[in-house]
Amino acid sequence: MTDTQDTTKNGLKEGDIAPDFKIEASRGRTVSLAELKGKPFVLYFYPKADTPGCTKEACGFSEALGQFEGAGLTVIGVSRDPVKALDKFAEKYDLTFPLASDEAGSVTEAYGVWVEKSLYGKTYMGIDRTTFLIGADGKIARIWKKVKVPGHVEAVLDAAKAL
């Protein structure tokens, strides 16, 4: 199995129109689908700010941010952490791209990444690490599910450059 699949738990698939969103983000910003209209972007969902895997992923996107911007793309990270926690995370690692707070869960549910998970025999609800590449037309160009962090940013960047 590859790290790219064409559907999510709620049935979103490559070629579908990206679900609408408008949520608060780090450093006093708001991010929305409307403000990104006509521009390609990366929307990645991660379980929790300032945890090892999420930190590696965020720092990877941060290190490649110039290349994403050079290709005309915005990068946005989304978790259910409160904005205050995202601000601390952004400051600690000098993350300048928006980290959006979906505390209410409407965006994680719309994108099908709020799923039942299992750890040590206990089940709980959490974010499935997933990345969406959205084209300038507002359609989902690529979906990466159950992301493994090593090599992921490079794969997204390669796909983004091919848009």
PLY file of the C-alpha trace (Angstrom):
ply
format ascii 1.0
element vertex 163
property float x
property float y
property float z
element edge 162
property int vertex1
property int vertex2
end_header
0.00 0.00 0.00
1.30 3.47 -0.81
0.91 6.54 1.36
-1.55 8.03 -1.11
-5.12 6.84 -1.37
-7.97 8.36 -3.27
-10.73 8.33 -0.63
-11.22 9.28 3.01
-13.40 7.77 5.70
-16.33 10.04 4.79
-15.98 9.35 1.07
-13.99 12.41 -0.03
-11.91 11.49 -3.03
-9.46 13.03 -5.41
-11.34 15.28 -7.83
-13.99 16.30 -5.26
-14.51 19.94 -4.31
-12.70 20.65 -1.03
-15.12 21.11 1.90
-15.55 24.69 3.05
-13.86 25.91 6.23
-13.12 29.08 8.16
-11.18 28.67 11.41
-8.86 30.57 13.73
-5.14 30.02 13.33
-1.85 30.79 15.03
-0.49 34.33 15.30
-3.94 35.96 15.23
-4.88 34.72 11.77
-7.98 33.13 10.31
-7.83 30.68 7.42
-10.69 29.93 5.07
-11.40 28.21 1.80
-12.87 31.48 0.50
-9.63 33.42 1.03
-7.70 30.68 -0.80
-10.03 30.67 -3.80
-8.05 30.43 -7.02
-4.83 29.42 -5.21
-3.46 25.91 -4.68
-2.67 24.91 -1.09
-1.66 22.09 1.22
-4.02 21.29 4.10
-2.47 18.81 6.50
-4.15 17.36 9.57
-2.09 16.24 12.56
-3.10 14.75 15.93
-1.51 17.07 18.52
0.83 20.05 18.62
4.28 19.64 20.14
4.33 15.84 20.09
7.28 14.08 18.41
5.68 13.02 15.09
3.68 16.22 14.72
6.76 18.33 15.48
8.81 16.48 12.84
6.02 16.93 10.29
5.55 20.64 11.06
9.28 21.32 10.98
9.52 19.43 7.69
6.86 21.64 6.13
8.54 24.68 7.66
11.93 23.77 6.18
10.36 23.31 2.74
8.08 26.36 3.02
10.15 28.44 0.59
9.84 25.70 -2.02
6.07 25.44 -1.51
5.71 29.21 -1.73
7.97 29.22 -4.80
5.53 26.79 -6.41
2.68 29.18 -5.48
1.27 27.12 -2.60
0.20 27.98 0.92
0.68 25.40 3.69
-1.85 25.11 6.54
-1.68 22.66 9.44
-4.91 21.71 11.27
-5.43 20.05 14.66
-8.03 20.20 17.41
-5.63 22.00 19.73
-6.74 25.40 21.08
-5.18 28.46 19.41
-3.15 29.23 22.55
-1.40 25.83 22.29
-0.81 26.39 18.56
0.73 29.80 19.24
3.16 28.20 21.73
3.99 25.44 19.24
4.53 27.94 16.42
6.75 30.13 18.58
8.79 27.22 19.99
9.69 25.94 16.51
9.46 29.23 14.55
6.59 27.92 12.41
5.46 30.84 10.26
2.72 29.11 8.25
-0.79 29.02 9.79
-1.59 26.32 12.34
-5.38 26.23 12.45
-7.48 25.26 15.46
-10.49 23.05 14.80
-11.56 22.71 18.44
-15.21 22.30 17.42
-14.25 19.49 15.04
-16.30 20.59 12.04
-13.33 20.69 9.66
-11.74 17.40 10.78
-15.14 15.74 10.38
-15.84 17.37 6.99
-12.50 16.09 5.70
-13.08 12.61 7.16
-9.97 12.58 9.34
-11.69 12.30 12.77
-11.63 8.56 13.22
-11.72 5.79 15.79
-8.20 4.80 16.77
-6.83 2.07 18.99
-3.88 2.05 21.37
-3.00 -0.77 23.75
-6.46 -2.29 23.25
-8.34 0.93 24.04
-10.30 2.75 21.38
-10.66 6.52 21.21
-11.42 9.21 18.65
-8.55 11.13 17.11
-7.15 12.73 13.98
-5.81 10.38 11.32
-2.63 12.10 10.05
-3.76 13.07 6.54
-2.67 15.60 3.93
-4.77 17.13 1.15
-3.34 18.91 -1.86
-6.00 21.30 -3.14
-5.71 22.73 -6.64
-6.40 26.32 -7.68
-9.78 25.05 -8.94
-10.77 24.17 -5.35
-10.70 20.44 -6.07
-8.77 17.82 -4.13
-5.79 16.92 -6.30
-4.17 14.36 -3.94
-4.89 12.71 -0.59
-2.28 11.09 1.64
-3.82 8.97 4.42
-2.14 7.42 7.48
0.91 9.54 6.76
4.33 8.33 7.83
6.39 11.46 8.44
9.75 10.50 6.88
9.71 11.47 3.20
6.15 12.82 3.33
6.91 16.53 2.83
9.05 15.68 -0.20
6.22 13.60 -1.71
3.74 16.45 -1.20
6.17 18.97 -2.68
6.73 16.79 -5.76
2.95 16.49 -6.28
2.50 20.23 -5.67
5.09 21.11 -8.31
3.23 18.90 -10.78
-0.07 20.82 -10.33
0 1
1 2
2 3
3 4
4 5
5 6
6 7
7 8
8 9
9 10
10 11
11 12
12 13
13 14
14 15
15 16
16 17
17 18
18 19
19 20
20 21
21 22
22 23
23 24
24 25
25 26
26 27
27 28
28 29
29 30
30 31
31 32
32 33
33 34
34 35
35 36
36 37
37 38
38 39
39 40
40 41
41 42
42 43
43 44
44 45
45 46
46 47
47 48
48 49
49 50
50 51
51 52
52 53
53 54
54 55
55 56
56 57
57 58
58 59
59 60
60 61
61 62
62 63
63 64
64 65
65 66
66 67
67 68
68 69
69 70
70 71
71 72
72 73
73 74
74 75
75 76
76 77
77 78
78 79
79 80
80 81
81 82
82 83
83 84
84 85
85 86
86 87
87 88
88 89
89 90
90 91
91 92
92 93
93 94
94 95
95 96
96 97
97 98
98 99
99 100
100 101
101 102
102 103
103 104
104 105
105 106
106 107
107 108
108 109
109 110
110 111
111 112
112 113
113 114
114 115
115 116
116 117
117 118
118 119
119 120
120 121
121 122
122 123
123 124
124 125
125 126
126 127
127 128
128 129
129 130
130 131
131 132
132 133
133 134
134 135
135 136
136 137
137 138
138 139
139 140
140 141
141 142
142 143
143 144
144 145
145 146
146 147
147 148
148 149
149 150
150 151
151 152
152 153
153 154
154 155
155 156
156 157
157 158
158 159
159 160
160 161
161 162
